[in-house]
């Protein structure tokens, strides 16, 4: 069991990193929750702690979405962090 007080921050790519070379897919909250196994409140809590990708406000209303690539990168970071040996100080 890891008892250290380290937190993993999600590194969100800068807007300038999107050059149009890769296909972009927006996913809504229901799919985010389905893909991650998180509840909506957990998604927003982790977002506020900079531990989950930020949502993007879609034009024309109050709707928000996430980039599928950001959520997939967050999943890879979780897997990598879980495979690290425990740091017992």
C-alpha positions as CSV (number, residue, x, y, z in Angstrom):
1,X,0.0,0.0,0.0
2,X,1.4,3.4,-1.0
3,X,1.1,5.7,1.9
4,X,3.0,8.6,0.4
5,X,1.2,11.8,-0.3
6,X,2.0,12.1,-4.0
7,X,-0.6,13.1,-6.5
8,X,-0.6,12.7,-10.3
9,X,-1.6,15.8,-12.2
10,X,-3.1,15.4,-15.7
11,X,-1.0,17.3,-18.3
12,X,-3.5,18.9,-20.6
13,X,-2.1,19.7,-24.0
14,X,-1.9,23.3,-25.0
15,X,-4.5,24.5,-27.5
16,X,-1.6,25.1,-30.0
17,X,-0.9,21.4,-29.9
18,X,-4.0,20.7,-31.9
19,X,-2.9,21.1,-35.5
20,X,-5.7,19.2,-37.2
21,X,-3.5,16.2,-38.1
22,X,-5.3,13.7,-35.8
23,X,-9.0,13.0,-35.8
24,X,-10.8,14.6,-32.9
25,X,-13.8,13.0,-31.2
26,X,-15.8,14.7,-28.5
27,X,-17.5,12.5,-25.9
28,X,-20.2,13.6,-23.5
29,X,-20.3,13.0,-19.8
30,X,-22.3,9.8,-20.0
31,X,-19.6,8.2,-22.2
32,X,-16.8,9.6,-20.0
33,X,-18.4,7.9,-17.0
34,X,-18.9,4.7,-18.9
35,X,-15.3,4.6,-20.2
36,X,-13.7,5.5,-16.8
37,X,-16.1,3.8,-14.3
38,X,-16.3,7.2,-12.5
39,X,-19.4,8.8,-11.3
40,X,-20.2,12.3,-12.6
41,X,-19.4,13.9,-9.3
42,X,-16.0,12.1,-9.2
43,X,-15.2,13.3,-12.7
44,X,-15.8,16.9,-11.7
45,X,-14.0,16.5,-8.4
46,X,-10.9,15.1,-10.2
47,X,-11.2,17.9,-12.8
48,X,-11.2,20.6,-10.0
49,X,-8.1,18.9,-8.5
50,X,-6.4,18.9,-12.0
51,X,-6.3,15.1,-11.9
52,X,-8.7,14.6,-14.9
53,X,-8.9,16.3,-18.3
54,X,-10.9,19.5,-18.4
55,X,-14.2,19.6,-20.3
56,X,-14.7,21.8,-23.3
57,X,-17.7,24.0,-23.6
58,X,-19.4,23.4,-27.0
59,X,-20.7,26.3,-29.0
60,X,-24.4,27.1,-28.9
61,X,-25.4,26.3,-25.4
62,X,-24.4,24.9,-22.0
63,X,-23.2,21.5,-23.3
64,X,-19.7,20.3,-22.5
65,X,-17.6,17.4,-23.8
66,X,-14.2,15.9,-23.4
67,X,-11.7,14.9,-26.1
68,X,-11.6,11.1,-26.3
69,X,-7.8,11.3,-26.7
70,X,-7.5,13.2,-23.4
71,X,-9.6,10.6,-21.5
72,X,-7.6,7.8,-23.1
73,X,-4.3,9.5,-22.1
74,X,-5.6,9.9,-18.5
75,X,-6.4,6.1,-18.5
76,X,-2.8,5.4,-19.7
77,X,-1.5,7.6,-16.9
78,X,-3.6,5.7,-14.3
79,X,-2.3,2.4,-15.6
80,X,1.3,3.6,-15.5
81,X,0.9,5.0,-12.0
82,X,-0.7,1.7,-10.8
83,X,2.2,-0.3,-12.1
84,X,4.8,1.7,-10.3
85,X,6.2,0.0,-7.2
86,X,5.0,1.4,-3.9
87,X,7.2,4.1,-2.4
88,X,7.6,3.2,1.2
89,X,9.5,6.0,3.0
